[in-house]
Amino acid sequence: MKHTLSVVVEDEAGVLTRIASLFARRGFNIESLAVGTAEQNGFSRITMVVPGDDHVIEQLTKQLNKLINVIVVKDLTEIPCVERELMLIKVNAAPAHRSEIIEIAQIFRARVVDVSDDSLTLEVVGDPGKMVAIIKMVEKFGIREVARTGKISLIRESGVNTEYLKVT
């Protein structure tokens, strides 16, 4: 199972290296990593997607909490959250297929951010599932390049679980 961890750290040199080393020493992979300034000056929020069962994640959380400069670690996996990711995707776009690619982009609320004679670059923002879906829709045209930020996530203060709403 994939877990989303939110880690607030002091904004100091070497913090990310210590966290990455902790994972590397234990042989765990970080599938997605996003880092940025947090709501308070002097702090950063690291959002990681990490594969592992509950026991493994509990152990990693304990180890993270022991690191200097780590303020708080939360496993957001079972908590209602707002999740987003940014992706740039460059797609082959022969003139005959250009309008179809633009229609697909509109369906996904993606923006065309670059145009050349034989390609389109799309900017897509949304949950990670949206990224997978648009990739599947445009891969028939040929994907040249993909750049993704990694997932960022914040707890929903309303407590509304949108995953539950998708199922009902």
N, C-alpha and C positions, 0 to 999 in steps of 0.2 A: 504494500500500500504506500502511496505517496503522501507525505506529510508536509504541510506548510508551516514553517517556523518563522516567527517575527522576533528579531533580536535587537534591542535598543542598546547601543554602546556609546561610550565616550568617544568623541570625534578626535582620535589621536592616531598618529602614524603607527603602523604595525598591528593594529587590532584585527583587521581583515586577514592578515597573514597568520596570526595566531589561531583564528577560527578555522581557516582553511587547513592549517597544519593539524589541528585536532581531528578533523575529518579524515585527512590523509593517513595519519598514524593508525587509525582504526579501520582503514580500508573502506570507508564509505564515500559514495559519490554525492556530489551536490548537482542535481539536475538543472536547477535554475537559481540564479543569484542576482539580486538587485539591491543596490545600496544608494542611499541618498540622505540628505539632512532630515532630521526629525523636527518635531514641533517646537523644541527648545534649542536655543543656541548651544553649541558645544556637544550635541548628541547626533548620532546617525541611526537610521533604522535599516537593518539588513533583513531582507525577506528571502528565505531559501526554500526550495522544494527538494525534499530528501526522501529517497525510498527507504522503507524499513517498517518492521512491525512495531506495535505499541511499546514493547519492552526495549527495543533498540533505541527508539526515539526518546524514551524516558531516560535511558542511560546517557545519550548524547546531550539532552537538556541539562542533566545534572553536571556533566563535564563542562558545558558552556557556562553555566552559572558560576563555576569555580574560577573561570578566567578573569584576570584583571581587566578592567575597563568594560566588562559586560554588566549592564544595569538590570535588564529584565529579559527573560526568554519566555515566549508563549507559543504553544502548539495551536495553530488556528484551524486545524483540520476539521474538527467537529463543531466549530463555532460559526454561526452565520456571519459571513464576511462579504465585503465588496472586493472583487478581484479583477484586476486589469493587467493587460500586457500590450506593448506596442510592437508592431512588426512592420518592417519594410520588405516588400517582395517585388522583385524585378521579373517580369513575365515577357516571354516572346509575344509580340503583337504585330503579326502581319496585318496589312490594311484590311483584309477580308475578315479578320477575327476581332479587330479593335473594338467595334461597337458591342460585341458579345462580352468581352472582358470588362468594358465600362459598365454594362448592365449588371454583371455579377458584382462588381465593386459597389454599385449603388444599393443592391440588395443587402450587402454586408455593411453598409454605411462607411465604406472605405473611400479614401480620397486618392485621386491620381496626382502624384507629386512630381513626376518627371515623365516626359514623352520624348522618344527618339523615333527614327524612321522604322525601327523594327522591335521596339520594346516599350512597355509601360512600367512604371514603378508605382506601386500602391502603398499607401499608409493605412494600416488597419489597427484599430484600438478596440479592445474588448476582453472578454474572458478567454482563457486559454482554449476552450472548446471552439470558439469562433475562429481562432487562428487555424486550427486543424481543419475546420470545415471549408474555409476559403482556399486553403492550400489544395484540398482535394478537388475543388471546383475549377481551379485554374491550372492544375498540373497537366491537363491534356494539351495545353498550349505550349508547355515547356517553361520550366522555372529556371531562371539564370542564377539568381542569388536570393538568399533570405537572411535577414538580420532581425533578431528578436531581443527585447530587453530583458526578458524574464518576468515572472509574475510578481506583482506588488499586491498587497492585501491589507485592508483595515477591517476591524470588527464592526459589524452593523450595530449601531446603538439602538436601532428600533427592535433588534432581535428577530426580525423577519428572516426566515431561512428561504432564500429563493430556490435552492435545490429542491426543497419540499414542494414549492409551487410548480416547478417544472413537471413533477411526477403526477400531481393530481389533475 
